[in-house]
């Protein structure tokens, strides 16, 4: 079995246990949504996940995806990335040991993850001084690419 398959199985078991702790069960539709997660590359929206989940299990509904996403975030399988627009983006929580920040192209909304280990240190130290425990923290930089400044459009724009 490959390392990726092992990680998927571990995440599936962990998510199933999480659901059980909430008094919920792993339905066929939830399983379809979960499996579609691992078809995603980079950042994705709920609509992209719905499309991929429906291709695996046509019974998956939009409501199922939208109810499942908060559970996946709370369980730690994925993280939500709010770029301050209508769409929320999501990303698989990988085994990265480094805090990730996002740089977002203000023209096409492409999201770049960058290592930002100083942020983890900073959040922990500031919180400890206040007697608090870090629940969530994020760093986002909205930037315009040079191509956009020069030509008025970004090559990542569809």
Secondary structure, 3 states (H helix, E strand, C coil): CCHHHHHHHHHHHHHHHHHHHCCCCCCHHHHHHHHHHCCCCCCECHHHHHHHHHHHCCCCCHHHHHHHHHHHHHHCCEEEEECCCCCEEEEECCCCCCCEEEEEECCCCCEEEEECHHHHHHHHHHHHHHCCCCCCCCCEEEECCHHHHHHCCCCCCC
